[in-house]
Structure formats: structure tokens, C-alpha cells
Amino acid sequence: MREYSAGRRGEASASGPLLNSREMEIVRLLSHGLTDVEIGAQVSYSPRTVQNHLTNIRDKTGLPRRSELARWAAQHAVA
């Protein structure tokens, strides 16, 4: 239960990192203020694929807003 709770707060669990390397890259770019189109251009994805990754990231972190993800990135030294 603690691992599930930690994941909902945007923390890594004992079983491994919360986000994979591509998701971390997308969050890093988001924290720099890039749009979905700009992020897609950086990582060679379509804007829709970036949006899908962001949806997965929001599900994993429990953070519903883009601004909250950017703050989370700063707090977890992703940026």
C-alpha cells in the first residue's frame, strides 16, 4: 500500500523508477516550457504521441496539470 501511495504522490517505488527514460525526457522538455509540437520535434514523435506520453505520465504521477508536472520535474531534479 505504501508503494501505491508513493506512486500517487509522484515518488519512485522500491520496485524501480516511476518514469522510464523517454518519459523523463518529455517531462524535462515540458519543464522548459516547450509545447507538444516542440517536444515532438525534439524527440522525433508526433504531437499526439507526446500527448499520449503525457497522459501516461500524469497517470503515473497523479498530477493532472501540465504546470504541476513542471513543478514536479523541478522538485525531482528532472529539469
C-alpha positions in Angstrom: 0.0 0.0 0.0 2.9 2.4 0.7 4.3 1.8 -2.7 1.0 2.6 -4.4 0.6 5.7 -2.2 4.2 6.8 -3.0 3.5 6.4 -6.7 0.3 8.6 -6.5 2.5 11.3 -4.9 4.9 11.2 -7.8 7.6 9.3 -5.9 9.6 6.3 -7.1 8.7 3.0 -5.6 11.0 0.3 -4.2 10.5 -1.7 -7.4 12.0 0.9 -9.7 11.8 4.4 -11.1 8.4 6.0 -11.5 9.1 7.1 -15.2 11.1 5.5 -17.9 13.9 7.4 -19.7 11.7 8.7 -22.6 9.0 9.9 -20.2 11.7 11.7 -18.1 13.0 13.4 -21.3 9.5 14.5 -22.2 8.9 15.9 -18.6 12.3 17.7 -18.8 11.4 19.3 -22.1 7.9 20.2 -20.7 9.6 21.8 -17.7 11.5 24.1 -20.1 8.2 25.4 -21.4 8.0 23.6 -24.8 4.7 22.8 -26.4 3.7 19.3 -27.6 4.7 20.2 -31.1 8.2 21.4 -30.0 8.7 18.4 -27.7 7.7 16.1 -30.6 10.3 17.8 -32.8 13.0 17.3 -30.2 12.3 13.5 -29.7 11.0 12.7 -33.2 7.5 12.0 -32.1 4.2 13.3 -33.4 2.4 15.8 -31.1 -0.2 13.2 -30.5 2.4 10.7 -29.3 3.7 13.3 -26.9 0.2 13.8 -25.6 -0.1 10.1 -25.1 3.1 10.0 -23.1 2.0 13.0 -21.0 -1.3 11.2 -20.2 0.7 8.2 -19.1 3.0 10.4 -17.0 0.0 12.1 -15.4 -1.5 8.7 -14.6 1.8 7.5 -13.0 2.4 10.7 -11.0 -1.2 11.6 -10.1 -0.6 15.1 -11.3 -3.4 16.3 -13.6 -2.0 19.6 -14.8 1.0 20.5 -17.1 2.1 23.1 -14.6 2.2 20.6 -11.8 4.3 18.2 -13.9 6.8 21.1 -14.5 6.9 21.8 -10.7 7.3 18.0 -10.0 10.2 18.0 -12.5 12.0 20.8 -10.7 11.5 19.1 -7.3 12.8 15.8 -8.6 15.8 17.4 -10.4 14.5 16.3 -13.8 14.8 19.7 -15.3 
